[in-house]
Each structure stands twice: as C-alpha cells, then as structure tokens.
C-alpha cells in the first residue's frame, strides 16, 4: 500500500513537471515552435518596444506609440495574412533585449535594435526595416560642437546596453573615431536627454531617428547636427534559431516598402525635422541565421 501511494505521488509529480515544461501561451512561443506558428494559432504575441523614446516607442497611455510600434503592428498583420494580431506590449530597454528573447519574456522585438555581428551570435534578426545613422544632439545654443571631432574633451552619454558611445571613444574595430571624450553613465536615452537639458552633458550621440524624436518632443531646445557617420540597420529581434518567423518578417517588410506603408510611417513620425535624411527605399535583408 505504502509503495502504491509513493508511486502515485511520483506519477503526479511527473505530470505536473511535464505540464510546466510544456509552457503556456506566454512569451517565447510557449507550446508553439516558432513565433510564426503562434501567430497562425491565434496566440497573443508579446512584443518588446522602447517606452521612453519619442516618435519611436513612447508609453504615456494604455500602450506605447511611435514608428517602431506601428511597424510592429503592420509586420505582424502581414505575417498573419492580413488579420489583426493580438499583441501584449512589453518594455524592452537596450540592456535587456537579448535576455528577454532568450528567456521567453518577449516573442519579438521592435526597439531601435541595430543589427551587429556580435548580436547575431545571440539573436536571429529579421530585416532591417529601416536604416538610421548615428548623429549628435546638443543644446540649441551650443556653438562649440559642430562635428564629431568637436567632442574631444567633452562629456557624452553612455546609455546602459547601447554601443553608440563606443563609436566615438574607441578605436576600430569596436569604435569609429577614437576621440578622447568623457562618458557619463545613464540608464537609458531619456535620462541622457535629461542630463543634457540640465547641462550635466555636452552631447548625446546615438541614432538620428532617436535624437530626432527627442528634439521634436523638446520643442526646439536641442539641435541635431545632421552629421550621420554610421549605418544603423534596425532589425526585428527573434529568439536565436527562429528562421521561419524571420523569413516571414522579411517578406512582410518588403511588401510594406513596396506598397508605400513604410514611407507613410516615416513621414508620420519624422517628417519635417531639419537635418534628418529619411530612408526612401527598402534596405536589403540581412538573411536569416
């Protein structure tokens, strides 16, 4: 009797463990092999975006708004064959994008996520869906900084999880310019902008689309130099190995460029900002790996 009871307990424990291993309908696919399968199955897709970047991903109400948010909605709808997809939005800062994909906190990320060789080792990237260019933003009355070289001896922002500062301060291959500037730590780019406003920094350097959003929000307190010196290929982040979804995403991105949707979204969020050169055609896909 005792042995029978023990056997029943062990069997029940094994069943619970098995159910837990199967997962539910949460981030990272759950019982679905890929995010594309989850979309086809009508599951809720957990999408990571920034929540602190004006015109790209900014949350002030029930859900974030911006270019990346609109691109996410449009791409997922295309992957779903024109049907609306149930979305749960999750804040994904630069510092937690890879862990969120790896541990299943999110299914897919649209968050100013530049495709780099280093990140390709951890993430499968769809896209890019647009190309931005690293630039520099300063206070509107600052006439001492007119080019990247003028950052020598200046204080620039080092946002957690972002590589942008390295392109200013480091020599190749990690950097671009090898300029002797001082870095000031910040949790994210909204904190960088606060520090710039408060004169704790001389400049914020990152992608021109990010800077343009902050400059637009600030109502003319900052200026973007229009000195883009890199190509930042914004990709769609997926768990490493999800090539099925990656291929579907690439097909969707091409269609959205071909039918004019991408141009409309770029104009909606960034039109009329001085010094900003917006993409006019689809960037070539990187390929899924």
C-alpha positions, 0 to 999 in steps of 0.5 A: 500500500505504502509503495502504491501511494509513493508511486502515485505521488511520483506519477503526479509529480511527473505530470505536473513537471511535464505540464510546466515544461510544456509552457503556456501561451506566454512569451517565447512561443510557449507550446508553439515552435516558432513565433510564426506558428503562434501567430497562425494559432491565434496566440497573443504575441508579446512584443518588446518596444522602447517606452521612453523614446519619442516618435519611436516607442513612447508609453504615456497611455494604455500602450506605447506609440511611435514608428517602431510600434506601428511597424510592429503592428503592420509586420505582424498583420502581414505575417498573419495574412492580413488579420489583426494580431493580438499583441501584449506590449512589453518594455524592452530597454537596450540592456535587456533585449537579448535576455528577454528573447532568450528567456521567453519574456518577449516573442519579438522585438521592435526597439531601435535594435541595430543589427551587429555581428556580435548580436547575431551570435545571440539573436536571429534578426529579421530585416532591417526595416529601416536604416538610421545613422548615428548623429549628435544632439546638443543644446540649441545654443551650443556653438562649440560642437559642430562635428564629431571631432568637436567632442574631444574633451567633452562629456557624452552619454553612455546609455546602459546596453547601447554601443553608440558611445563606443563609436566615438571613444574607441578605436576600430574595430569596436569604435569609429573615431577614437576621440578622447571624450568623457562618458557619463553613465545613464540608464537609458536615452531619456535620462541622457536627454535629461542630463543634457537639458540640465547641462550635466552633458555636452552631447548625446550621440546615438541614432538620428531617428532617436535624437530626432524624436527627442528634439521634436518632443523638446520643442526646439531646445536641442539641435541635431547636427545632421552629421550621420557617420554610421549605418544603423540597420534596425532589425526585428529581434527573434529568439536565436534559431527562429528562421521561419518567423524571420523569413516571414518578417522579411517578406512582410517588410518588403511588401510594406516598402513596396506598397508605400506603408513604410514611407507613410510611417516615416513621414508620420513620425519624422517628417519635417525635422531639419537635418534628418535624411529619411530612408526612401527605399527598402534596405536589403535583408540581412538573411536569416541565421 
